[in-house]
Amino acid sequence: MSENENRIIITKDGDFLKYFLVHGIPKRMLIITIGNVKNRKLLDLIRANINEIVSLFSDNKMIIALDNQHISVHY
């Protein structure tokens, strides 16, 4: 479904990366790797990095990981 609608999956579940490696889908995914945090901290982290995240997806990066310190591109 996300593929047909050109959506980006946002997840904290590392299994999505494994699924991508095996099946090649979803094509675009933001993986958040910060462990258990309150929703407020999670939203603050996304807000603080949203411009760079949007820019990377605009440059056709497919898999982006976000933690407390870094944004990294995997594919």
N, C-alpha and C positions, 0 to 999 in steps of 0.2 A: 504494500500500500504506500509506504513512504517513497518508494522508488517511482511509482506512477505520478505522485504529486510533487516530486522534487523537494521533499522535506529532509531536514537534518534530524537525526536521532540524537538526543541528549541523554546520557546514561551515566550511572555510577557503577554499573555491572560489567565487570571485566569479561564476562562470557560473550558479550556482543563482539569484542575484538576477536575472540577465538572463532566465532561464527563467521565474521568477515573473512578471516584468513582461510577458512574452509570453503565458504560459499560465495565470497565476493560481494555480499550484501550485508547490511545497507551500504550504499555508496558513500554517504556522507554522515559522519558521526563525530560528536563531541563527547569524549570520555572524561569524566571528572574523577580524579584520583586523590581525594582528600580524606577518605574515611568517613566516619560518622560525625556529622556536625549539625547544628541547628539550621533550620531553613534560612534564617536571617543571614548567617555567615555564608551559606551557599549562594544566596542571591547577591550578597555584597561582592563575592569573588567573581561571579559572572558579570555584574555591572562594571567592576573595575577593569575587566579585560574584554568587554564586548566589542570595542572598536577593532582590536587586533584579531579577535575571532572572526568577525565579519569579513575583515580584509583577507584573512587566510582562506576562508571558504570562497570568497570572490575570486581568488587566484587559483581556484580549482583544487585546493588541497582537500583530501577526502577524510582522513582520520586525524583528528586533533585531540591531544590530551592536555588537560588543565589540572595543575595542582596549586598548592599555596605559593609556590615560588616561580613556576615556569609554565610556558605554553610550548608544547612540542608537537611537531608534525611527524606522523608515522607513515602516511602514504599520500 
